[in-house]
Amino acid sequence: MKIKWLKIIGLGFLCILVGALLYLARRKENVRPITNPNILVHVDGGDALLNEQELNDRLLKNHLYTLASPFSALDIKKIEAFVCQMEEVKKARVYKKLGGTWCIEVWLRKPIARIFTKDGSSWYLDNEGNVISVTQLHAAKLLVISGEFNEPLKGEKVHDIINNDSLKNIRKLDDCYLISNYVCNDSLLKPLISQVYLDSTGEFVLIPLLGDQKIIFGSALSRSQVEDKFKRLKVFYKEGIAFEGWKKYSEINVKYDGQIVCRKREFGPK
């Protein structure tokens, strides 16, 4: 019985000792000067819209932390909220470590297209349908969307448009997303299609990298319509172009349901 009580007392003393050591370590840590964070950026694909230095510069510019201030003054919740609000960031985690160090881990959004509007501005569109501002520090090589595009984009989300019957009938952002998302996820089309052009009638024309023909795509009102048109286009590329060659046709038209209409190139007299 005596041995049992000695064990209990010893265990209690050990807990007190550990607690005291942790308290002293934390107290010592809190008076350490704040240093720059360890930043880890996760990039999905090759186009990183933000790097470690840029992220840290934004934190310093907005006075989210001050070098050499006591470590206890570091507000990691406020910093995490700030980082999560960045357009380029999908999610983020900010945490402290023993020894007076702290870390920021971010997962970036994946851009799939760059939209150029009639007023001269340009924006990135990511794979989840979010619009991201373009900075001078980055110029990702993406599918280009241009032409008669004239609608507000700042802070827009494709899914807000798709779920709003009145908006999806007048907006083109959701149509651009359906086209670019399909192209960027298709191994044949991704290296082939370089540009999407919105004409004055509100329909789309695709410009391939190979050849100088144009692809009349027409409307992109739904996912099923877009998939059907691209499936017909891929059949033509695999079974038509492979035998006829790139120079035979000046125009490929998949605008009409169930059809592929091609216009032969008119060669002048020899």
Secondary structure by P-SEA (a helix, b strand, c coil): caaaaaaaaaaaaaaaaaaaaaaaaaaaaaaccccccbbbbbbccccccccaaaaaaaaaaacccccccccccccaaaaaaaaaacccccccccccccccccbbbbbbbbbcbbbbccccbbbbbcccbbbbbbcccccccccccccccccccccccaaaaaaccccccccaaaaaaaaaaaaaacccccccccccccccccbbbbbbccccbbbbccccccaaaaaaaaaaaaaaaaccccccccccccbbbcccccbbbbbccccccc
